[in-house]
């Protein structure tokens, strides 16, 4: 899988039916991530790599939330991580500001890793 594959996957959710584009896209992405764990890892990794771009932090948090939804949902991951469910919702909002410890616990509970990729 490469970035083009991810872009196609992202675009897939935008015009699937007559539901509002945001809801449709989110539901489609969660379904795709649930069906394909390898894609979920790549999708999260690309969002992590682009975190320094304008809007990158908010985009990363949306992607992480989608991955968490695909991996059992907020309540299940909150319980597994030992983090209060309301706090998880708050830190994964577009304006969230999670600590590295919170990100570590959430990604561990969702069974995904954040890996720094260096490009030359």
Steps between C-alpha positions, in 0.01 A plus 500: 500500500617854430378858544303483175312197631420688818382803301267278300373351826437844643318612187290182502290619789399840360222404258373160599136596556274796572601536867689815596854477363669528842291225658522282192875546475558425867282188497659378177849553638424319825356207302807489273736517798307224676519276192868562433731535803804548274327797337418639847868489596604676179223759522604590856869504408444744212293728723783487755761585235293801392445633853719808435293610201237771553205326667711189547439456872122520463510264201715254695254502789209432262689207346594363842137522607391313185758228566383473861138476386603221261693319773209465739373851566577780742348329805689175448833670432448736796441203728795307358732802533378597847415852379164657583264473201405869513868592499556283192216676317644837601859432393390349169287801408628735231621733772638230724845526651600153620825440683752254361408268788131510397589435135722211605229340713233545233712364217614209716139417590401523132796277408660751263843664507616847412830471316714794395604474137795706384528601138835593353 
